[in-house]
């Protein structure tokens, strides 16, 4: 809404208020009530009635005359405003009466406006008008508009985080942010000019005092009237160069920008950023496939002196010269992410550590060309290093393996707190023991897939790392109950422990010298919050009962492929761990409707529940679950629950009142038809992911129901449909990463591990060496 529209609206409201005052004045001229007549009005004398009518006629005539004069004067003022105020001011200034205090003095205001229009710069505002004005947003953001754009309240403040709204963020959203910042800038300039005039010789010509002007300037210092300094847009693949250019022109003081996954952004917008945003400190440009390097090089050259955080993960298209130029231009880098960049090798790492000596956090996940030589150079040249990630895919051949030499070199970094060495199968106990003996401040360690380690590693951790809070030893088959006992003796502050696929870990037994295995962990690690026991097939009851009795802070528990876990064990965990939010019982043979009844009774905090492959779960169990936990569930995975039918799903739909369900997996449930899915579209409008692969639902029904969800067509009958909300799918082409093959999360641990099924597909664009592609 422009200033002209607001001025017309103010005139109409002023006219309406005067007419209301006239009606009130005429009502007061009526005779007062007489108490003897019980609230009835006394009859009027004919002479008084005629006098009142004459006064009313005179007031109406006077009102018509005033209205004609007001319309004439308003027309003149509107013409003056339209000729004196620039279009950008009409767009951004919402309440001129808050800034211009003396509106009755029309001559000074006209003079000031004309001077402002003469002093207006030519280059920058013109470009800003071209980017903002053609897409002018509505001022009132209703509830219905939130489905197509982000609410205005989230676009205000110094830190704008839109990562959770990546589905609907577009160039229009960025233009709204730019317009908001432009309005704040112009308003603050007017306030400064007003304060300067008050301090000068023209102070008497204004109605505001100096104290009132200071209060006015302070009123714009709250969160809603602060210019944007941090903009987080990770996963918003709908934004283009136009929206990013609008941000660059309107937000010159931007310090943090994260646009990871914005595949439509090219080098052109990065050049615009380099012209206006010269104070960038944190920059995340991960997975920008259309950025070739020229714009990035110019941007880093301009703002490299202030740049401290840089992320270029998943950018295999960038050449070595671009990365080298970034290293030379940004010597103050402290955080760098080059994960999954195949061009990174030992020579490039040597250039990095020579030019950036202040590195504290370095991520090199999936950089398969790095060897022990690069790790040794990093350890020698980066004495401030606190975080290093060297994760690698498990089982990939033809790559440079990290050995004990890397661990020994990392022992020379006394400030190390996080070391991630997943996939380093060549490590032995000697190298890890040397590293942990020197790095006593370790808080997080990932040794997943280091198959050469034994209980000696756990003993070294328990003896040297009392501050350890996160440990992942998935697939380290040499660790047994003895190692867990030695670990628990010294690492009592553990909050995360992943021991997936440790075949030697048992259900625990009473020994003369004390407890072993998970029972020892439960007796010492009271702060445990995340526990992954997937694939530990010896677990039955005693270990889980001990965990339920001692680990009251537990929030995540995965028992995937723990086939013989009993109902007593699950009930003990639910009773003792009231903060449990995620529970994975995939593949548990004894999981049936009674387990779901126990969750309905004791799982007061469960939000994510997975029972994939539990063929004993049916409609009765789903009825128990829906009776008390329907509105708190955010994820429900019923893959392979062949006894679940339309009856159970209808009960779930009936139980929804304020649903939070965002992900529902019904794959391989042959008794599910289209009727409950149609009800689900109305009962659960916030659903983001729906997997109905293997159900009796036709593609035509899915196509008709896809419009019922406001966040786009995220339902499909494919097994690879669980897509991030910020990613879009095309009907004829699907682009996806293969990282889920090595995922140790909630879903894939054993059921889909190292298996990819592509039927009637044409695979192209596979990056890697020939020996890495043999699984195709």
Secondary structure by P-SEA (a helix, b strand, c coil): ccaaaaaaaaaaaaaaaaaaaaaaaaaaaccccccccccccccccaaaaaaaaaaaaaaaaaaaaaaaaaaaaaaaaaaaaaacccaaaaacccccccccccccaaaaaaaaaaaaaaaccccaaaaaaaacccccccccccccccccccccccccccccccccccccccaaaaaaaaaaaaaaaaaaaaaaaaaaaaaccccccccccaaaaaaaaaaacccccccccbbbbcccccccaaaaaaaaaccccccbbbbcccccccaaaaaaaaaccccccbbbbccccccccaaaaaaaaaccccccbbbbcccccccaaaaaaaaaacccccbbbbcccccccaaaaaaaaaacccccbbbbcccccccaaaaaaaaaacccccbbbbcccccccccccccaaaaaaacccccccbbbbcccccccaaaaaaaaaacccccbbbbcccccccaaaaaaaaaccccccbbbbcccccccaaaaaaaaaccccccbbbbccccccccccccccccccaaaaaaccccccbbbbccccccccaaaaaaaaccccccbbbbcccccccaaaaaaaaaacccccbbbbcccccccaaaaaaaacccccccbbbbcccccccaaaaaaaaccccccccbbbbcccccccaaaaaaaaaacccccccbbbbcccccccaaaaaaaaaacccccccccccccccaaaaaaacccccccccccccccccccccbbbbccbbbbbcccccccccccccccccbbbbcccccccccccccccccc
